[in-house]
Amino acid sequence: MNDFLKAFFSFSLAVVYLAAGSGRPTGQAAEPPQENRSAADPSRYAPIFVEIAKRTTPAVVNISTTGIRKREDHASSDSFSNDLFKKSFGGEPSDRGEPPRENRVSGLGSGVIVDPNGYVVTNSHVIADAREIRVILKDRREFPARVVGSDTKSDIAVIKIEADHLPSVLWGDSSKLQVGEYALAIGNSFGLTETVTLGIISAVGRANIGISDYEDFIQTDAPINPGNSGGALMNIRGELIGVNTAIFSQTGGSLGIGFAIPSNMARPVMESLIKTGRVVRGWLGLSIQEVTPDLAREFGLPKPEGVLIGDLLPGSPAAKAGLHRGDVILEVDGKAVESTGQLRNLVASTSIGGALKLIILREGKPRNLTATVEEPPREAQEEKPPAEREAPVSKSALEVVDLTPEIQQELGLPRGQKGAVVNRVPPGSNAEEAGLRRGDLIVEVNRKPVASAKDSEEAMSRVKKDQPTLLLVSRGGRTLFLAVRLADR
């Protein structure tokens, strides 16, 4: 079996990094006369699509990589076959017999020439662990490529080939995208070059998918398949609006749900990688979480909106701005905050020293604050939202104990810390489903501090059965809010 077929049959994965390819249905009726076509009829735009394809395909390249992967890494990779998303753009061990300690692997992906002097944008997962990278142009010329920089947090990488006067694409403004407008995906599906497919923008601002740390994906139904990772997503004006990255699939083929990194995220990352070889993101030093319906009621919101501050680092830009734990950030620079992912992306994309005007809700009252974005300390943890946890929790399922000096030392808690320690969470209990863990320290119940296990139990016993209990939990040096409902009293 040749390498192409091996790569082809390696894509029966739950979710794979992108590609594109679809044909016109057979037996399709003849095109109606021009005067009878509706504005939504794609055939009206056929000449435009053809022109975009002619101009863009020369700038979309095939990227071939070879590298060395340790045998245990390969085995681990196979174990992810049922995961939702998996890096998979082609590649098989070169030896099908007993694998050596290190295996030589190859991969196929796509890239987009964004500068006539040889700069190519692709996905970081396309070139990950590559020892050799070759770029193949539409005119069949091949060039070795060097890595300019790679940013795994956004899954964007820049490579460079030594050539000039190359065809390139123009960047578009992804913030102007509207759901329903046409989009063309261009890449190398299954290693088949110059594949162009047509679809629409299905959604924008997709986040919390689990593909990368910073997510603001464009979703499209343009048919895309493995091999299109790093390829171009173009608008009807022939502008690059996204870099194809992943698809949702249970078979490895297109199911009409594809994701692309928007140009307004990819372009600054590219420019930073070219200029400095790395990406410096803005930082406020916050731990944030989504506002659930129960949390909205607890914090005086008429509906779930904004994001909740679960914790903030002392001396951080957030602390200097006067933000407090329990504040709800409603707006940033006049724009409503709709999710933790949106806020993280907004802060990350703000230049160091830039000021953000915030509208927050504190104790039911709106306030205006200004925060100055700083570069994160080298070892600072990223401000990721904790996993959303909200489920009925049985009071009887929780076993809490007093915080003794021994437990305090074991958990690494500061001297003088008070609270009730969760000592036991029965498997399968409502408490476990709520996300409480053994070793969590309950420091507040319904915004009231608790100093002992007795305080915690008494505070929870006063909560009505049909009302949620707001717990402030300390875990791993950070705090987060959990809205839980007591059941089975």
C-alpha positions in Angstrom: 0.0 0.0 0.0 1.5 3.3 -1.0 1.9 6.3 1.3 -1.1 8.1 0.0 -3.5 5.2 0.7 -1.9 4.7 4.1 -2.6 8.4 4.9 -6.1 8.1 3.5 -7.1 5.2 5.7 -5.6 6.8 8.8 -8.4 9.3 9.1 -11.3 7.3 10.7 -11.1 9.6 13.8 -13.7 11.3 16.0 -12.6 14.8 15.0 -9.7 15.8 12.8 -7.8 18.9 11.8 -9.1 20.4 8.7 -9.3 19.7 5.0 -11.7 20.5 2.1 -13.3 18.7 -0.8 -16.7 18.2 -2.3 -18.1 17.6 -5.8 -21.2 18.8 -7.6 -24.1 16.3 -7.3 -24.7 14.1 -10.3 -27.9 14.5 -12.2 -28.2 18.1 -11.3 -30.8 20.0 -13.2 -29.7 22.4 -15.9 -29.1 26.0 -14.7 -32.2 28.2 -14.9 -32.1 31.2 -17.1 -30.3 34.2 -15.5 -33.4 36.2 -15.1 -35.1 33.5 -13.1 -32.4 33.0 -10.6 -32.9 34.2 -7.0 -30.3 36.3 -5.2 -29.5 33.3 -3.1 -28.8 31.0 -6.1 -25.0 30.2 -6.0 -25.0 30.0 -9.8 -25.5 33.8 -9.9 -22.0 34.1 -8.4 -20.3 31.3 -10.4 -18.1 33.8 -12.3 -17.0 35.3 -9.0 -16.2 32.0 -7.5 -14.3 31.0 -10.5 -12.2 34.2 -10.4 -11.5 33.8 -6.7 -10.4 30.2 -7.3 -8.1 31.3 -10.1 -6.5 34.0 -8.0 -6.2 32.1 -4.8 -5.2 28.5 -5.6 -1.7 29.6 -6.7 -1.2 31.1 -3.2 -2.4 28.0 -1.3 0.5 25.5 -1.0 1.0 21.9 -0.1 3.1 21.3 3.0 4.9 18.0 3.4 6.7 17.2 6.7 8.9 14.4 8.0 9.9 13.9 11.5 10.8 11.4 14.3 8.3 10.3 16.8 9.1 8.1 19.8 7.4 4.8 19.8 5.5 5.5 23.0 4.3 8.7 21.6 2.9 6.9 18.6 1.1 4.4 20.9 -0.3 7.3 22.9 -1.6 8.9 19.7 -3.5 5.8 18.8 -5.3 5.9 22.2 -6.9 9.2 21.3 -9.0 7.7 18.4 -12.2 8.4 20.3 -11.4 11.9 21.3 -13.5 14.8 20.0 -10.6 16.6 18.4 -7.3 15.1 17.2 -4.4 16.4 15.3 -4.5 14.4 12.1 -3.5 15.7 8.7 -1.9 12.6 7.3 1.0 10.4 8.3 1.9 6.8 9.1 5.0 5.1 10.5 7.3 4.1 7.6 7.8 0.6 9.1 4.7 -1.5 9.6 6.6 -4.3 11.3 7.8 -4.2 14.9 8.3 -0.5 15.5 11.7 0.7 16.6 12.2 3.0 19.5 11.8 5.9 17.2 9.5 6.0 14.1 9.9 8.2 11.1 6.6 9.8 10.3 5.3 12.0 7.5 2.5 14.5 7.3 0.5 16.5 4.8 -1.1 19.8 5.3 -1.8 23.2 3.6 -0.5 26.7 3.9 -1.2 30.2 2.5 1.4 32.5 1.1 0.7 35.9 2.7 3.8 37.7 1.4 5.4 37.6 -2.1 8.8 37.1 -0.4 7.9 33.6 0.8 6.1 33.9 4.2 3.5 31.1 4.6 0.9 30.9 7.3 -0.3 27.4 8.4 -1.3 25.6 11.6 1.2 24.9 14.3 0.0 21.3 14.4 0.8 20.8 10.7 4.5 21.4 11.4 4.7 20.1 14.9 7.8 17.9 15.6 8.8 18.2 11.9 12.6 17.9 11.1 12.1 18.6 7.5 9.4 20.8 5.8 8.9 21.1 2.1 6.5 23.4 0.4 5.0 22.5 -3.0 3.6 25.3 -5.2 0.8 25.0 -7.8 3.4 25.2 -10.5 5.1 22.1 -9.0 8.1 23.9 -7.7 9.4 22.6 -4.4 11.2 24.5 -1.6 12.6 23.6 1.7 11.1 25.7 4.5 12.3 26.9 7.8 10.1 27.7 10.8 9.9 31.4 11.6 7.7 30.8 14.7 4.9 28.7 16.0 2.2 29.5 18.5 0.4 26.5 19.8 -2.0 28.5 21.9 -3.7 29.8 18.7 -2.5 26.9 16.5 -0.9 29.4 14.1 2.6 29.0 12.6 4.7 30.9 10.1 7.2 29.2 7.8 9.5 30.8 5.2 10.7 29.6 1.8 13.5 31.3 -0.1 11.7 32.7 -3.1 10.3 36.0 -4.3 7.6 37.4 -6.5 5.3 34.7 -5.3 1.5 34.8 -5.6 -0.1 35.8 -2.3 -3.5 36.5 -0.8 -4.9 39.7 0.7 -6.1 39.7 4.3 -9.8 40.4 5.0 -11.5 41.7 8.1 -13.1 38.8 9.9 -15.0 41.1 12.3 -17.3 42.0 9.4 -18.4 38.4 8.7 -22.1 37.7 8.9 -23.7 34.3 9.3 -25.1 33.1 6.0 -22.6 34.7 3.6 -20.7 32.6 1.2 -17.2 31.2 1.9 -14.7 29.2 -0.1 -12.3 26.7 1.5 -9.1 26.0 -0.4 -6.5 23.4 0.4 -5.1 19.9 -0.2 -7.7 17.4 0.9 -6.2 14.0 1.4 -3.1 15.3 -0.4 -5.2 16.2 -3.5 -4.0 19.6 -4.4 -6.0 22.7 -5.4 -9.3 21.5 -3.9 -11.9 24.3 -3.7 -15.3 23.9 -2.0 -18.2 26.3 -1.4 -20.3 26.8 1.7 -21.6 29.5 4.0 -20.5 31.0 7.3 -22.5 28.9 9.8 -21.5 30.8 12.9 -18.8 33.1 14.3 -17.2 33.4 17.7 -17.1 29.7 18.4 -15.2 29.0 21.6 -14.7 26.4 24.4 -14.4 23.7 21.7 -11.1 22.3 23.1 -9.0 22.7 20.0 -6.6 25.4 21.2 -6.2 27.7 24.2 -7.4 30.8 22.4 -10.6 30.1 20.4 -12.8 32.5 18.4 -13.5 30.2 15.5 -15.4 30.8 12.3 -17.7 27.8 11.7 -18.4 26.9 8.1 -20.2 24.1 6.2 -17.9 24.3 3.2 -16.9 20.7 2.8 -13.4 20.2 4.2 -11.4 17.0 5.0 -8.0 16.0 6.4 -5.2 17.7 4.5 -6.9 21.1 4.5 -5.3 22.1 7.9 -3.6 25.5 7.3 -5.6 26.2 4.1 -7.5 29.3 3.2 -11.0 30.3 4.0 -12.0 33.1 1.5 -14.9 35.5 1.4 -16.7 36.5 -1.8 -14.4 39.5 -2.2 -11.4 37.2 -2.6 -10.0 38.0 0.8 -8.5 35.7 3.4 -10.9 35.6 6.3 -9.7 32.5 8.1 -7.1 29.7 8.3 -8.8 26.2 8.2 -8.0 24.3 11.3 -10.4 21.5 12.3 -13.6 19.6 11.5 -16.1 17.8 13.7 -16.5 14.3 12.4 -17.1 10.7 13.5 -15.7 9.3 10.3 -12.8 11.5 9.3 -14.8 13.1 6.5 -16.8 16.3 6.3 -20.1 16.5 8.2 -20.6 20.1 7.4 -19.0 21.5 10.6 -15.6 23.0 10.1 -13.6 25.6 12.0 -11.2 28.3 10.9 -9.1 30.7 12.9 -10.4 34.2 12.0 -8.0 36.5 10.1 -8.2 39.1 12.9 -6.7 36.6 15.3 -4.3 34.9 12.8 -2.8 38.1 11.3 -1.5 39.7 14.6 0.0 36.3 15.6 1.7 36.0 12.3 3.1 39.6 12.5 4.4 39.0 16.0 6.0 35.7 15.0 7.8 37.4 12.0 8.9 40.3 14.1 10.0 38.6 17.3 9.6 34.9 16.9 7.1 34.7 19.7 3.7 36.0 20.7 3.2 38.3 23.7 -0.4 38.5 24.9 -2.1 41.0 27.2 -2.7 39.9 30.8 -4.9 41.1 33.6 -4.3 38.3 36.2 -7.9 37.1 36.5 -9.5 33.7 37.0 -12.9 34.0 35.3 -15.9 31.7 34.9 -19.2 31.7 33.0 -22.3 33.1 34.7 -24.9 30.3 35.0 -28.6 31.0 35.7 -28.1 30.2 39.4 -25.0 32.4 39.6 -26.9 35.2 37.9 -29.6 35.2 40.6 -27.0 35.0 43.4 -25.1 38.0 42.0 -28.2 40.2 41.3 -28.3 39.8 37.5 -31.7 39.7 35.7 -30.3 37.1 33.3 -27.0 35.2 32.7 -24.6 37.8 31.2 -21.0 38.9 31.5 -18.3 36.8 33.2 -17.7 36.3 36.9 -14.3 36.9 38.6 -13.6 33.8 40.6 -10.1 35.0 41.7 -7.4 37.5 40.9 -3.7 37.7 41.7 -2.4 40.2 44.2 -0.6 43.0 42.5 -2.0 42.0 39.1 -3.4 44.6 36.7 -6.9 43.6 37.7 -6.1 44.2 41.4 -4.5 47.5 40.6 -7.6 48.5 38.7 -9.8 47.9 41.7 -11.5 44.7 40.6 -12.7 42.3 43.3 -13.5 38.7 43.5 -17.2 38.3 42.8 -17.4 41.2 40.4 -19.2 40.5 37.1 -17.6 42.1 34.1 -20.5 43.2 31.8 -18.7 45.4 29.1 -15.3 46.1 27.8 -14.7 49.2 25.8 -18.4 49.5 25.2 -18.9 46.0 23.9 -21.0 43.4 25.9 -19.0 40.5 27.3 -20.7 37.3 26.4 -18.3 34.6 27.4 -15.0 33.8 29.1 -13.4 33.0 25.8 -14.4 36.3 24.3 -12.9 38.2 27.3 -9.7 36.2 27.2 -9.3 36.8 23.5 -10.0 40.5 23.9 -7.5 41.0 26.7 -4.9 38.8 24.9 -5.2 40.9 21.7 -4.8 44.2 23.6 -1.3 45.8 23.3 0.8 45.9 26.4 0.1 49.1 28.2 -3.3 49.5 26.6 -6.2 50.6 28.7 -9.5 48.7 28.9 -12.7 50.5 30.0 -14.8 48.1 32.1 -18.4 48.2 33.3 -18.8 45.8 36.2 -21.6 44.8 38.5 -20.7 44.7 42.2 -23.3 44.0 44.9 -26.0 44.7 42.4 -24.7 48.1 41.3 -22.8 49.0 38.1 -19.4 50.6 38.3 -16.9 51.9 35.8 -13.2 50.9 36.0 -10.2 51.1 33.8 -7.6 48.3 33.7 -4.2 48.6 32.1 -3.0 45.5 30.3 0.5 44.2 31.2 2.7 41.4 29.9 2.2 38.3 32.0 5.0 37.1 34.3 6.9 34.2 32.9 5.4 31.7 35.3 1.9 33.3 35.6 -0.9 30.9 34.9 -3.2 31.9 32.0 -6.6 33.2 33.0 -8.6 30.2 32.0 -12.2 29.8 33.1 -12.7 26.8 35.4 -14.8 24.0 33.9 -18.5 24.9 34.4 -19.9 23.0 37.3 -23.5 23.3 38.3 -25.5 20.3 39.4 -27.6 19.2 42.4 -25.5 18.3 45.4 -26.6 16.2 48.3 -25.8 17.7 51.7 -25.5 14.2 53.1 -23.0 13.2 50.3 -20.5 15.8 51.6 -18.1 15.0 54.4 -16.3 18.1 55.6 -13.7 18.4 58.4 -11.9 21.2 60.2 -8.8 22.6 58.7 -6.0 21.2 61.0 -2.4 22.3 60.8 -1.5 19.0 59.2 -4.1 19.4 56.5 -3.1 23.0 56.0 0.5 21.9 55.4 -0.6 19.1 53.1 -2.7 21.4 50.9 -0.1 24.1 50.9 -2.5 26.7 52.5 -1.2 29.9 54.1 -1.0 30.2 57.8 -4.2 31.6 59.3 -6.4 30.3 56.4 -9.9 29.3 57.6 -12.6 27.1 56.1 -14.0 23.6 55.9 -12.1 20.9 54.1 -14.0 18.4 51.8 -12.8 15.1 53.1 -15.0 12.7 51.2 -17.0 12.8 48.0 -18.8 9.4 47.3 -18.3 8.2 43.7 -21.4 8.9 41.7 -22.9 11.2 44.2 -24.5 14.6 43.4 -21.6 16.2 45.1 -19.2 14.6 42.6 -21.3 15.6 39.7 -21.3 19.2 41.0 -17.5 19.2 40.7 -16.5 19.2 44.3 -13.3 17.3 45.1 -11.6 15.9 48.1 -9.2 18.5 49.3 -11.4 21.5 48.3 -11.5 24.2 50.9 -14.9 25.8 51.4 -14.2 29.3 52.5 -17.7 30.9 52.0 -21.3 29.8 51.9 -23.7 32.2 50.3 -21.0 35.0 50.5 -20.5 34.5 54.3 -17.1 33.3 55.5 -17.0 29.9 57.3 -14.2 29.1 59.7 -14.9 25.4 60.4 -16.8 22.3 59.3 -19.6 23.2 61.8 -19.9 26.7 60.3 -20.2 25.2 56.8 -22.8 22.6 57.7 -24.9 25.1 59.6 -24.8 27.6 56.8 -25.9 25.0 54.2 -28.7 23.7 56.5 -30.2 27.2 56.5 -30.6 27.2 52.7 -34.1 26.3 51.4 -34.3 23.0 49.6 -35.3 24.6 46.2 -32.6 27.3 46.4 -29.0 27.1 45.2 -26.1 27.4 47.6 -23.3 29.6 46.5 -20.0 28.1 47.6 -16.6 29.8 47.3 -14.0 27.1 47.0 -10.2 27.3 47.2 -8.4 24.8 45.0 -4.8 24.8 44.0 -4.1 28.3 45.2 -7.1 29.7 43.3 -10.7 30.3 44.2 -13.9 29.7 42.2 -17.6 29.9 42.7 -19.9 26.9 42.5 -23.7 27.3 42.5 -25.0 24.0 43.8 -28.5 22.8 44.9 -29.0 20.8 48.1 -31.0 17.7 47.6 -32.0 14.6 49.5 -32.0 16.3 52.9 
